[in-house]
Amino acid sequence: MITSLNSEELVDFIDLINFTLSKDFVEKWKYKYSEKFLKLFQLKVLTSISKGSVLKTKALSKYLTKNHKYSRIQVQNFFESISIEDYHPLVSGPYVI
C-alpha cells in the first residue's frame, strides 16, 4: 500500500496519520464538525490501517452519509477541509460526492 512513497514522503505521511488519530485533530476541527463525526473518521482510518487495506472515499462517504446520516455537503466540505488527497495511499478515490 505505501511502497510508492520515498522516505521523506513516508515520514510526512506517518506524521499526518499520527495527527489524524490524535486529540489535537479533534480539537482543531470540532467547532466546524461534530466530535462524533471526527471520531467516526478516526475509527475508519484506524480500521483501515489495522486491516492493511485502502479506504475508498466512496465507501467512507457512504459510511458517513447513509449509516450515520451526515449530509453529503458536510462530508464533501470535510474532505476539502482536511485535504483528503493528502491521505493517499491510505485513502483513495475522488472526493467529489
PyMOL commands that set and color helices and strands:
alter all, ss='L'
color gray80, all
select helices_A, chain A and resi 7-20+23-29+35-51+57-67+72-81+84-87
alter helices_A, ss='H'
color red, helices_A
select strands_A, chain A and resi 55-56+91-92
alter strands_A, ss='S'
color yellow, strands_A
deselect
rebuild
show_as cartoon
